[in-house]
Amino acid sequence: MCQYGVKTLLAILPSGGGALVSFVLTEKKIPFEVVTIDLEAKEHKAPEFRALHPFGQLPVLDEDGFILYEARAICRYIEEKYADQCTSLLPKGLKERALVEQAVSAELANFLPHAMKAAHEVTGQSPRGLNADQTVVDEAVAALAATLDVYEVLLGKHRFIAGDEFTLADVFHYAYAPLLAENGVDVMTKNGPNWNEVISYPTWRKLKAEGIKGTVI
Ligand SMILES: N[C@@H](CCC(=O)N[C@@H](CS)C(=O)NCC(=O)O)C(=O)O
């Protein structure tokens, strides 16, 4: 049986770091409020917003006045605070946790930069706007494919990215992979059955179907 905490989640987007934070809050069954920020109006660069996030970026967590930014730090904080609530996304054992940190670093170095580059290009967020440069997309996708080849080997040895349990290391792949798939760059269904399991986790499917509403599921 899960207990529910109450959170206010400020300033998220349905992709990028905001997707990670809403994923973890939803998985832990923690209600949250979404506050939208108008990026086109540069609300995130306004002094009031920079008082919360000095770099003027999203997401930001506001938990009764405790302000935290950087999506991965927010996810870890939520997981550590509600460690035993619903799914544990970080193992307790020292070595098991070290293996999760290894996978988290590997994602940050070998998956995220390429996924982000391709996602920005295909969604018009690169300096070229909607005139995507196919060479940039192709290079990013080729780099992602090389990473996925390594994942295929790893996932042949265990069910999820860092072992047999689903952890934050798996969650962190949701920043851009779903957005890429929606824009015709399919890194969701390639590779073997375990990668498909990593990237089509039920919580994500529910978030996708229902939108990020912040309600308890
Ligand atoms: N390392 C940061 C990245 C934050 C980030 O790049 N956020 C994007 C949205 S996903 C943003 O705020 N873009 C607007 C900008 O940088 O001006 C995190 O993980 O929270």
The ligand as an SDF file (V2000), in Angstrom:
LIG
                    3D

 20 19  0  0  0  0  0  0  0  0999 V2000
   20.8060   19.7930  -16.9390 N   0  0  0  0  0  0  0  0  0  0  0  0
   19.4970   20.4120  -16.8620 C   0  0  0  0  0  0  0  0  0  0  0  0
   19.0580   20.7840  -18.2570 C   0  0  0  0  0  0  0  0  0  0  0  0
   17.9580   21.7790  -18.2090 C   0  0  0  0  0  0  0  0  0  0  0  0
   17.4570   22.1300  -19.5910 C   0  0  0  0  0  0  0  0  0  0  0  0
   18.2270   22.1760  -20.5620 O   0  0  0  0  0  0  0  0  0  0  0  0
   16.1540   22.4060  -19.6670 N   0  0  0  0  0  0  0  0  0  0  0  0
   15.5650   22.8440  -20.9120 C   0  0  0  0  0  0  0  0  0  0  0  0
   14.1870   22.2670  -21.0340 C   0  0  0  0  0  0  0  0  0  0  0  0
   14.2290   20.5040  -21.0060 S   0  0  0  0  0  0  0  0  0  0  0  0
   15.4480   24.3460  -20.8830 C   0  0  0  0  0  0  0  0  0  0  0  0
   15.1820   24.9050  -19.8410 O   0  0  0  0  0  0  0  0  0  0  0  0
   15.6220   24.9610  -22.0390 N   0  0  0  0  0  0  0  0  0  0  0  0
   15.4930   26.3780  -22.1450 C   0  0  0  0  0  0  0  0  0  0  0  0
   16.8080   27.0960  -21.9490 C   0  0  0  0  0  0  0  0  0  0  0  0
   17.8530   26.4540  -21.6670 O   0  0  0  0  0  0  0  0  0  0  0  0
   16.7950   28.3050  -22.0890 O   0  0  0  0  0  0  0  0  0  0  0  0
   18.4950   19.4560  -16.1950 C   0  0  0  0  0  0  0  0  0  0  0  0
   18.6290   18.2540  -16.3890 O   0  0  0  0  0  0  0  0  0  0  0  0
   17.5750   19.8940  -15.4890 O   0  0  0  0  0  0  0  0  0  0  0  0
  1  2  1  0
  2  3  1  0
  2 18  1  0
  3  4  1  0
  4  5  1  0
  5  6  2  0
  5  7  1  0
  7  8  1  0
  8  9  1  0
  8 11  1  0
  9 10  1  0
 11 12  2  0
 11 13  1  0
 13 14  1  0
 14 15  1  0
 15 16  2  0
 15 17  1  0
 18 19  2  0
 18 20  1  0
M  END
$$$$
